[in-house]
Amino acid sequence: MDIAYLILAHDQPTHLRALIECLSTRDSHFYVHIDRKSRLEDFDLPRSPRVHVLQERVRVFWGDYSQVEAIVTLMRAALSQPGQRHPRFVLLSGADYPVRSNAFIHHFFEKHEDLEFINLERMPTADGCKTLTRLTSYQPLKTSSRVLNRLKRGAQRVGLLPRERDFDPALGDMQPYGGHTWWALTRAAVEHVLVAMEANPVYVDFCRHTFCPDEHCFHTLLGNSPFADKVRCCPTYADWSRRSHRPENLTLAHAEFLTHNPTQPPSRHFPQGMPFLFARKFTAESQELLRVLRARLSEDASGSANQASTEVPPMVEQVPA
């Protein structure tokens, strides 16, 4: 299974290099977007024809449409790579790391070559995390200038910029969907998303001024497409136990779970569970955990492929195309 890893990074150059080295196989290609706010020369990545560091870079801001722009840049780069037709695209952050061997990961995607792995829920979500205010609240585009950002917020307060708006004109008959940023999609799904965005500039322009569009822009397009009934849960683990706006940093306290068959807990949609393949987020305080993970992955390097589940229950109920 040829995998195109699309990686969004802005810091931790040493960890990013380790992530790429750990996932490297003859069938793995890496497309890396380094935040334009970061210095490219700080990142000493493996020199390989399979590692592509994008020269077209975006200044990325949390919760802003620039996240979508950077992801789209990665998608296009991987789709247009000469001599390559990657069947699987996996979006990771530079703070991720695998929790399964490469043999397991490749076999898993090979066994489920027609499935889309992305968290997908109708908005507003049942847990209240993704409300419709993410769409109805107008978000000015962020910049590197705090002064300009304050001026934009001030313009909203005095009515020079809108504060609320209706999403129906932009979405039309589409039901809004939300989920996490990270995913593992087939080539056909990635192509569908880009074609749909190019064909619907009104929708794209609307998403530019929504909150965290990386968590609903692609999701809405896929949730209202023929790919919807092929959607399963994202295979990247994150610790949201504190219900903060960001996941917890991973430490040695997570070692027991991440090194012993880390799996999605059984639920209505996942009665058998589904294996996690990756985890986030790793920071400077994750070094001991990484040491334990590397040792376990080394042990699992041979013969792990046959552990991949052959039955993956659906993530969402089937949605008419």
N, C-alpha and C positions, 0 to 999 in steps of 0.2 A: 504494500500500500504506500504510494507516494503521498507524502504529507507536506503541505506548505504551511509553515508556522509563521503567522503574522504577529509581530511583537511590538507593542507600544512601550517605550521606555523613556525615562527622563533622568534617572539617577542610578546609583549602585552599579557602576560599570563592571566591577569584579563579579558580582552575582550574575549579571546579564551574560558575561562570557561563560560562566559556569553552567548556566541554563542551556545555552547553545551547545556547549561541549557535551553535556549530559544527553541531550536529545539527538545528537548527530548520528546519522546512519547514512548509508549510500542512497536511501530513499527519502531523506529529509532535506527540505530547503527552507531557508530562513530569510524573511523579509522584515527588516528592522527599521522602525521609525523612531528616531531620537528627537524628542521635543526640541523645537527650534530655540527655546530659551536656554537649552543646555549646550555645552561646548562639545562638538563632535570629536575633537582631538582627545577628550578625556576617556573615550571609549576605545579600548584596544581589543577588538573582537577577532575571533579566529579568521585567518586568511584562507578562504576556501571559495571555490566557484559556486558553492551552495549557500553562501552567506552573502546577502545583498543588503547593504546599508543604503537606505533611500537618501538621495540628495535633495529631493523635493520634500521640504519639511514644513510643519505647521507649528505655530506657537499654541500649545495646548493648555487650556484652562479647565479646571474641574467644574463639572455641571454645565459646560458650554458646548455650543455646536462644533467648536474646534476639535472636540473628541471624535465626532462623526467624520469630519474632514480628514483627520489623520487615518482613521480606519478605512475610509474610502480610498485614500491614496495607497494604502497597503494592498487592498483588494485588487485595484487596477494594476499595480506593479506585479503581483503574483499571476494575474490572469494573462498579462502581456509578455511574460518572460519568454524569450525565444527558445524554442526547442522543448518547452515544458507544457504539459497539460495536467496539472495537479488535480486529482479527483477529490481531495479532502483539504479544506482550509481550516486551520485552528487559530483562533485569536487568543493570544496570551498577553499578559503584562510583563514588564521586566522584573517584577517582583514575584513571579511564579516559579514553580519547580515541579518536575514529575514525581508522582508517588507510585508509579508502576514502571516496570522495565520497558524498554523500547519494543521488545518482542511482544509484550502484552498489548501495548498501545497500538502498534501496527496491526496486530491480529484482530483486536477489538474493532477497529475501523473497517478492516477488510470484511469481517463477519456482518457488519451493519452498514454496508456501503451506500445504502439508499436512505439512511436515516439522517435527520437534522437534529443536532444536539444544541439546544438553546432554551433557556427558561422562558416560558411564554404563558402569560396569564392575561385575561381580559382586564382592562382598566375600567373602574377602580378595582385594585386587587383586594382579595378577601382579608389580607393581613393589614390593610390600611397603609402599606408602605408606598404604593404608587397610586396616588389620587388623581382625579381629573384636573386638579389645579396645576399639575405639571404641564398640562396643555393649555389651560385657559389663562394662566398668568403669563403676561408678556415679559420675556427676559431679554434685556439689551445684550448685545454681544460684548464679551469681556475683552479687555485690552491689558497690556502690561503697565498702563498708567493708572495708578490709584486715583489721581485727580480726575481723569476722564471718566473712570467708572463711577465716581461720586457724582459727577455732573450728569451722567445719564440717569442715575437714580433720582437726582433732583428734578430732572426734566419730567420724569414720571409723576413725581409728587405734584407738580404744577400743571400737569395735563399736556405737556408738549410731546410726550411719548405715551402710548397706551399702557394701561395696567392690566386690563382684562380683555378677553376676546373670545369669540365662539370658534370652536374647531370644526364645526360641521361643513362650512364652505371648503375647507382644505381637505378633509377626509372623505367627504361625500358619503358613500354607502359603506365605507370601511369602518369596522369596529376597532377602537384603539386597543393595542396590546402592549404590555410592558414586561420587563425581565431584567436580568443582569447583563452587563456589558459583554461578557465573555461567551464564546460559542465555538462550535466545531461544525461547520456547514459543508455540504457537498458543493462541487463546482457549479452545478446547475442552480442551486439556491443563491449562491453569490452572484452569478450572472443575472438571475431574476431580480435581485435587489437593485443592482446597478441600472439595469434597463428600466425598471419601474421608477427609479429616482430621476433618470433622464427624461422619461416620458411625462413626469408630473412635477414640473417646476413649482407649481403653486404649493404642493405638499412639502417640497424641500424647503421653500422659503418660509413656510409656516414653522417647520421644525427648527429652523435657525434661531427662533426666538422662544423656544420652550426650555423647560428645566430638565437637565440630564437627558438630552435627546438620544445619546448613545444607549439609553435603556428603554427606548420605545420606537425610534425611527425605523430601524430594520425590523423590529419585532412586529410592528403593525403591518408592514408590507408582507411579511411571511405568514402572519396569522390570518390574512385575508387572501391567501394564495393556495394553489393546489398542494403546496408543500406542508400545509398545516397538519394534515393527518399523519405526517411522517415525523413530527416533532417529538423529541424526547428531551430529558433534562440535561442541562449543561454538565459536563464531566469535571468541572473545576470546583474543588472544595474551598470554602471560605467560612470563617468562624464569625457568625453574626449574633452570637449569644447575648451580647449586650445591647442589641438593637440600636446601635449607633449608626451614623450616616456613612461610616466606613468600617470594614471588617477588622477584627482584632489581628494584631501581629502574631505570627506563629512562633512558638517557642518550644522548648523541650517538653512542656506540659502537653503538647499535641502529639508527641512521638508515639504513644501507645496506639492511638487511633490511626495515625497515618502510616504506620508500619505493619498493621495487622488487618489486611484486606479492607481498606477504607471504602465504605459503600454507602450509598444513599439509604436512609432509613426507610423501611417499608411504609407504604401509605396506600391510599385508595388508588392512586395512579401507578404506584410502584410496589405491588404486593411482594415481589421477589427482591426488591432493591436493585441498584445499578452501581457498578464500580466507579469510584472517582479515579481519574487518570492524572490530574494535576491538582495543585493546591496553591493558595495565596493567602496572605502576603508575607513574604520573607523579608526580613530587615537585618540590621547589624546584630540584633539580639537573637537571631535564628541560627547562629553558627553551630551550636551543639546539636540542634535538631537536624541541620543539614548533614553533619557528620554521621549521625545515626541513619538518616535516610540513604546516604550514599552507600553505607555499608550494607543496608538491606537491599537496595537496588542491585548491588554487585552480586549478592547472593541469589537474587531472582533473575539474573540476566539470562540464564539458560533454562529452557523448559517452561517459561511462564506463559507463553502464548496460549496454551491449552486451558488456562484458567478463565479466559474471557468468556463472559456469559453469551449464550446464543439466543437468549430470549430477553428482550428489553421491552417492558410494558410502556404504553403511550404516556407522554407527558401531559397532554390535554385531551379532552374529548374531541372527537372529530368535528371539524368546523366546515360547513359547506364552502366550496371555493367561490 
